[in-house]
Amino acid sequence: RHRRRHRDVAPRDTTARTATTMTTAMATRAGDARARATTTTRVRQGVRFGARRAATGRRRAVNEAPLETETRRRDDGASTRRVYDGTVLFHVYDTLEAPKPIFGTFLEGALHVVEVARFHPNFVSAHFHYALGNGEERIDAREPNACFNCALFDDVAPEDMFAAFSDFVDAVEMGHLNQTEHALACREIAAYAPSDADGASAFARTRAKRREMIEAAEGSDAVVPVFGFDESNVVIFVGVKANAGGVDANDWTTTFGITSAQAIVGAGAFQDASLFEVVKSSKANEVDHRFTHVARVSLGPVGQDEALVSAAEDVIRRACAAIDPSALIAPYACVYNIGKKGTPPGALPAMREIAKKKKENDEMSTQSTRTTADV
């Protein structure tokens, strides 16, 4: 039972975690070193990541304005503030085969891609999600769509996101050999946030908060923490392939079953939902994308109630069937919030396992102490 309501978006205090991170990193030095070595020395056709960009073209400046698109010109100031004005990358994995011979497991390859993404000039954060409940086991079993990643890129339009740092495209190819995956650059086009006074999406709120902190620090982003999502929060991923004109951004909460899902989990738990249009894939020649639209639905801290989550998922699935009978709808939890700096992503699974074992040991120790006291 949750004694208080969790906020879906909360700043992660990276300073407070420094000591723990250093201690854990020392304990997992071999894995950590391997992750760093993977990031800095992987070679594709004899060229290190980053070298090609230095030789063939400039990177887009971090603060360069995004491409002005027709959609952006149509938006008024208020609607722009309600949605995120950068690129949201959703990376979904239809198959989870090991990308051998370069990487031994799916997660090694996937997290290497995140590590390379951190060098993108516009990268802000990545939020790696596991399937709700037993995500690790389902990933190990190579179950399709057992995880997905979502990353934010400030000040770059989805049309330009891959061109701004082509090394990321190379990393996707290497990290996902032997797999069917989709790295989709998206634009947030609608938000439903009943708990926010301005109706702003989770990504728009974190963007505004970062801007405020950077302005207060006179342009420095060194003081900005990684804004992340709590693992207790349940996120329903919705991916649909709609016909032309099949999604109305003005009525999408009804069309996608969002308000029905809210009614099931309760207004006190439900947090927000966002609708995204898919603009571009990492595969340059791909025209027909896996999805035309993606929705991220934050149900709140209700993961312990399997029946409730299942009911919310089912009502969304039935609503979306009218748009796309093959829509991908599944519940997830965010397990890694990854910033531009800090622990290499490749070391995170080992650190997560260490933290789980420590928690189990602490619980056993507490139970033993209580038993002794009772005697």
VENURLIN-V912442 format. One record per backbone hydrogen bond with DSSP energy under -1.0 kcal/mol. NH is the residue of the N-H (numbers start at 1). CO is the residue of the C=O. E is the energy in kcal/mol with one decimal. If there is no record, write none. Layout:
# VENURLIN-V912442
[[NH & CO & E] [NH & CO & E]]
This chain:
# VENURLIN-V912442
[[10 & 228 & -1.7] [12 & 226 & -2.6] [14 & 12 & -1.3] [18 & 15 & -1.3] [21 & 17 & -3.1] [22 & 18 & -2.7] [23 & 19 & -2.4] [24 & 20 & -2.7] [25 & 21 & -2.6] [26 & 22 & -2.0] [27 & 23 & -1.7] [28 & 24 & -1.7] [29 & 26 & -1.1] [32 & 28 & -2.8] [33 & 29 & -3.1] [34 & 30 & -2.1] [35 & 31 & -2.1] [36 & 32 & -2.4] [37 & 33 & -2.9] [38 & 34 & -2.5] [39 & 35 & -2.0] [40 & 36 & -2.3] [41 & 37 & -2.2] [42 & 38 & -1.2] [44 & 47 & -1.6] [47 & 44 & -1.5] [51 & 48 & -1.5] [54 & 50 & -1.7] [55 & 51 & -1.7] [56 & 52 & -2.8] [57 & 53 & -2.0] [64 & 61 & -1.5] [73 & 69 & -2.2] [74 & 70 & -1.5] [75 & 71 & -1.1] [80 & 76 & -2.0] [81 & 77 & -1.7] [87 & 153 & -2.6] [88 & 186 & -2.1] [89 & 151 & -3.0] [90 & 184 & -2.3] [91 & 149 & -3.0] [92 & 182 & -2.2] [94 & 180 & -1.7] [95 & 180 & -1.5] [100 & 98 & -2.3] [103 & 99 & -2.0] [109 & 105 & -1.6] [110 & 106 & -2.7] [111 & 107 & -2.8] [112 & 108 & -1.4] [113 & 109 & -1.7] [114 & 110 & -1.4] [115 & 111 & -2.1] [116 & 112 & -2.3] [117 & 113 & -2.2] [118 & 114 & -1.3] [119 & 116 & -1.8] [120 & 117 & -1.9] [123 & 120 & -1.7] [124 & 152 & -2.6] [126 & 338 & -2.4] [127 & 150 & -3.2] [128 & 336 & -2.0] [129 & 148 & -3.1] [130 & 333 & -2.4] [131 & 146 & -2.3] [132 & 331 & -2.0] [134 & 132 & -1.3] [138 & 134 & -1.9] [139 & 135 & -2.4] [140 & 136 & -2.7] [141 & 137 & -1.8] [142 & 139 & -1.7] [143 & 138 & -2.7] [145 & 93 & -2.4] [146 & 143 & -1.3] [148 & 129 & -1.7] [149 & 91 & -2.3] [150 & 127 & -1.2] [151 & 89 & -2.3] [152 & 125 & -2.8] [153 & 87 & -2.3] [154 & 122 & -1.8] [160 & 157 & -1.6] [161 & 157 & -1.1] [164 & 160 & -2.0] [165 & 162 & -1.2] [168 & 165 & -1.7] [170 & 166 & -1.7] [171 & 167 & -2.3] [172 & 168 & -2.2] [173 & 169 & -1.9] [174 & 170 & -2.2] [175 & 171 & -3.4] [176 & 172 & -1.2] [177 & 174 & -1.0] [179 & 176 & -1.3] [182 & 92 & -2.6] [184 & 90 & -3.0] [185 & 280 & -3.1] [186 & 88 & -2.5] [187 & 277 & -2.3] [189 & 275 & -2.7] [190 & 275 & -1.4] [192 & 273 & -3.0] [196 & 193 & -1.6] [199 & 196 & -1.1] [201 & 82 & -2.6] [205 & 201 & -2.3] [206 & 202 & -2.0] [207 & 203 & -2.0] [208 & 204 & -2.3] [209 & 205 & -2.3] [210 & 206 & -2.5] [211 & 207 & -2.2] [212 & 208 & -2.2] [213 & 209 & -2.3] [214 & 210 & -2.6] [215 & 211 & -2.5] [216 & 212 & -2.3] [217 & 213 & -1.4] [218 & 215 & -1.6] [219 & 214 & -2.8] [224 & 221 & -1.2] [228 & 10 & -2.1] [233 & 230 & -1.6] [234 & 300 & -2.3] [235 & 332 & -2.7] [236 & 297 & -3.1] [237 & 330 & -2.8] [238 & 295 & -2.4] [239 & 328 & -2.5] [240 & 293 & -2.4] [246 & 243 & -2.7] [251 & 248 & -1.5] [255 & 251 & -2.1] [256 & 252 & -2.9] [257 & 254 & -1.0] [258 & 253 & -1.6] [259 & 253 & -1.4] [261 & 257 & -1.9] [262 & 258 & -2.3] [263 & 259 & -1.9] [264 & 260 & -1.3] [265 & 261 & -2.2] [266 & 262 & -2.3] [269 & 266 & -1.1] [270 & 266 & -2.6] [271 & 298 & -2.3] [273 & 192 & -1.9] [274 & 296 & -2.1] [275 & 190 & -2.7] [276 & 294 & -3.0] [277 & 187 & -2.6] [278 & 292 & -2.6] [279 & 185 & -2.6] [280 & 185 & -1.7] [282 & 183 & -1.6] [286 & 283 & -2.1] [292 & 240 & -2.8] [293 & 240 & -2.1] [294 & 276 & -2.1] [295 & 238 & -2.9] [296 & 274 & -2.0] [297 & 236 & -2.3] [298 & 272 & -3.2] [299 & 234 & -2.6] [302 & 300 & -2.2] [305 & 302 & -1.8] [306 & 304 & -1.0] [309 & 305 & -2.3] [310 & 306 & -2.6] [311 & 307 & -2.1] [312 & 308 & -2.3] [313 & 309 & -2.7] [314 & 310 & -2.4] [315 & 311 & -2.0] [316 & 312 & -1.7] [317 & 313 & -2.4] [318 & 314 & -2.6] [319 & 315 & -1.6] [320 & 316 & -2.6] [321 & 317 & -1.3] [322 & 319 & -1.0] [323 & 320 & -1.4] [324 & 320 & -3.1] [327 & 324 & -2.0] [328 & 239 & -2.3] [330 & 237 & -1.6] [332 & 235 & -2.7] [333 & 130 & -2.3] [335 & 128 & -2.4] [336 & 128 & -1.7] [338 & 126 & -3.1] [347 & 344 & -2.1] [348 & 345 & -1.6] [351 & 347 & -1.9] [352 & 348 & -2.7] [353 & 349 & -2.1] [354 & 350 & -2.2] [355 & 351 & -2.4] [356 & 352 & -2.2] [357 & 353 & -2.3] [358 & 354 & -2.3] [359 & 355 & -2.2] [360 & 356 & -2.4] [361 & 357 & -2.5] [362 & 358 & -2.6] [363 & 359 & -2.4] [364 & 360 & -2.3] [365 & 361 & -2.5] [366 & 362 & -2.5] [367 & 363 & -2.5] [368 & 364 & -2.4] [369 & 365 & -2.2] [370 & 366 & -2.2] [371 & 367 & -2.2] [372 & 368 & -2.3] [373 & 369 & -2.2] [374 & 370 & -2.2] [375 & 371 & -1.8]]
